[in-house]
């Protein structure tokens, strides 16, 4: 299973030491992961992460002590983060356990409870190593004694709060809830709808639990062709507008000002990160003028 993951083309693969490993297999799983993450990085995986057991579980320290030895580990995923102190402990441990010549590990925090939602501001400021938030819907539902429904409206406040907090603190990753459906056309449709819904709330990625979900998420969160062209046209025309001292102008009859330009620049950056040929689009629209 571990070796099979190396064939994926994804932004991040997270290997689990928490819920998917039974108690009497924890030590074996730690050792296997440490050995596995000592291999050279797979060419099409940008980031390799490990989800440890929760800080308060009594197992997190053993997890970190083992996996931090792996030279090609990039990120620690911390579950059940309720307060900033949970991240302080992980950050301090990783800093002291990694070789000085090794790269610093990033941290992703799983937001799973009402307490975590109420402490988002301090959690986001806990450590410079924090690179994003992940919403864990099933545990959140358990904490609030609510049921997950297809509409996901019961999670609207929590999801909005997470996406807003991540943006307010300039965290690069905001990862939405798991889609539990992945089989057949109905599962694919549900996955796509959830991705687009999360994107509309401000998330920029989604947890996947099956390889069939990856392409759906990548397509949904990547800018579409029309979106990229519109953003590039704005960027090209804005450079000319700035040279002429124009702070606001129009394009196709629509007003373009600083917020619109800022969004266009972020879209262009996201398109480049997704491997879209932005240079080719820019060449096609190099003569775009501000109206």
N, C-alpha and C positions, 0 to 999 in steps of 0.2 A: 504494500500500500504506500509506504514511504517512497520507494523507488518510482512508483507510477506517477507520483506528484511531480517529478522532475520533468515530465513531458508537457506540462501545462504551459500556456502562454497567458500570464496573469501579472497584475501589479504586485500582489502579495499572496503568499501561501502561509496560513497560520496552522501550525501543528499543535495539537491539544494534549495537555496533561491533566486537564480538569475533568469535566463531566464524562468524556468518552473513555476514560481509563478507570477501571474498577480499583478499589483500594489495594488489593494484594498484588496489583501489577504496576503500581506507581513507580517503584524503584527501577524495575525493568524498563519501563517506558522512558524514564529520564536517561538511562544509560544508552538506550537505542537512539534517542534523539540526539544526544551529545555526539555520538559516533556519526550519525547520518549527517549532521550539520558541519562535520569536519571535512566533508567532500567538497570539491570545487563547486562553485555556484552553477546552477542550471542556466543556460543562456537566455531563456525567455521568462524568467521569474525575476522581477525587479527587487523584491523584498521577501525575506524569510523571517517569519515570526513564530513565537511560541506562546501559547496561552498557559500560564502557570495556574496553580491553585490559589485561591483567595488568600490575601494577607492574613486574615484571621483564622485560617483553617489549620495552621500548624504545619502545613506542607509546602508553603510558598518558598521558605528559605532553602529547603532541600532541592526544590525545582531550580531555583536561581543558581545555587552553588554548582549544579551539574551543567545546566545549559549555557551558563556564561563562559564555560571553558571552550565552547564551540567557536572557532574563528570566523565562521561565515554567518553567524546569527546577526540579524539587523534590528529586530524589534521584540520587545516583551509586551504581550497583551495581558493586562491585569484585570481579572474579573471582580465583580462585586465591589467596585470602588464607591464608597459611600462618603468619604471625606478626603481632604487634601493629604492628611497624614498617611493614608494608604499609599499614595504615590511618593511621598517623602521617603518612606521606608524602602520602596523598590528602587528609587533613584539612588539613594545612598548605598544600598547593597551593590548595585551594578557598578557604580563608580569605583568602589573599593575592590571588587572582585575581578574586574577586567584588567588585563595587562596594560600598562601605560602606553604601549605602542599600538594597541588595538583601537579601532574606531568606537566612538560612543554608541551605546544602544539607544534607540528611540523607544518611547512608551506609548501604547494605545490603551485608553481606559474604557472599560465596559460599564455603561450606565444601566443599572438594573433595578433601581428602587426609588421610592418616593423621596427618601433621604438624600439620595444622590442628586435628584432633580433640584431639590432645595439648596444643595451645596455646589451647584455647577460653577458659580463664579469663582469660588476658592479652589475648586478642583482644577479649573482651567489655568490657574496661576500657580499651581503647586510646584512645578519644575520645568525648566527649559527643555528637558528631554521629552516632554509630552508633545506628541505630534498629531493627536486626534482623539475623537470620541466615537464610541460604537454603542448603538442602542440595542439592548438585549430585551426584546419584547416579551418573551415567555416568562422570564424571571420577574419582569416588571408587572406582568399580569398576575403572577402568583403573589407578589408583594401587596398588590391592591385588591386582591380577591375579585378580579374581573375576568371576563372571558374574551378571548380574541375572536373578532368577527371579520368577515371578508372585507368590510368597508374600512377597517382599521381606525374608525373614528374615535374609539376609546383610547387610542395612543396619540391623538392629534396634539394635545397640549405638551406631552413629554417630547415628542419628536420635534415640534417647533422650538421648544426650549433648548434642546440639544443643538440643533442646527444654528440657532441664533447665538448661543453662547460660544460655540466653536468659531463662528465668524467674528464675533466681538473680540475674541482673544487671538485672532489670526492663526488658528490651528489649521494646518493644511488638509487634514482628513476628517470628514464627517460621514460615518458609515452607518447606513440604515439597517433596519431589522432583517432577520432571516425570512425568506419566503419558504414556507414548509411544503409547498406544492412544486414538484419538478417532473412529474411523469405525464407524458402525452401532451396533446395540443392544449388541453385545459390548463395543465400545469405551466406550460410555456406562456400562455396568455396571462395567467395570474401573475407570473414573475414579471412580465413586461409592464403590466398595470401598476404593480407595486414599485417598480423602478421609476417609472415616470411620475408616480405620486410622490415618492421620496425626493426626486430631483426638483419637483415643484415646491417642496418645503425647504430646500436649501442643502440637502445632502448631496455629496459628490461621489458616493460609492455605496455598494451594497454587499452584505455578507452572502456568500454562496456556499451551499452545502453539497452541491453535486456539479461535476464538470459541465453538464448540459446547461447549467444556469449562467456560465461565464460569458458566453457570447451575447446572450440577451442583455446582461448587465452592461457589458462594454458598449454595445450599440446604443442602449438607452441613455447612458450617462455621457457619451461622447457627443459633441455638437454635430448636428445634421449639416448636410451640404449647404442648404439655403442659409442656415444660421451662420456658418463659417463665411460664406460669401458676403453676407450683409456686414458682418464684423470687420472683414478685411477691407471692404469698400469704405467703411467709416474710418478705419485706421489710416488708410491711404489718403483720403480726402482731408482728414483732420490735420495730418502733417502739413498739408498745403495751406489749410485755413490758419494754422498757428503762425506760419511764416508771413501771412498777410494780416496778422493781428486780429483775427476774427474768433471770438470766444463761442459764438453760437451761429449755426448755419442750418441749412436744410439738405435733405437727401431724399429723393423720390417724394417730395412734398411733406416730409416729416421733419420736425425740429430736432436738431442734434446739438446737445450741450454736454457739459462735463460729465454728468452721471451716465449718459448714454455712451460716451466715448470710453469711460472707465469700464463699463460692462463689455464693450466690444473688445477692449484690450485683454480682459480676462478670458473672453471666449477664444481669442486667437491663441493665447498661451495654453489653454486647455486643449485646443485642437492640435497644437504642436506636441503636447505631452502624449496625446493619443496616437501620434504617428501620422496624422493627416498632412498631406502635402500643401501646407500653407503657402510655401514659396511659389508653387505653381498657381495658386489662386491669386496671390499678390501680383504675379506677372500679368495675369489676364486683366486685372483691374488697375494697372499702374497709371492709367490715364484718368482715373476717377477724379472729378473735381467737386469741391464743395459748392452747393447751389446757393 
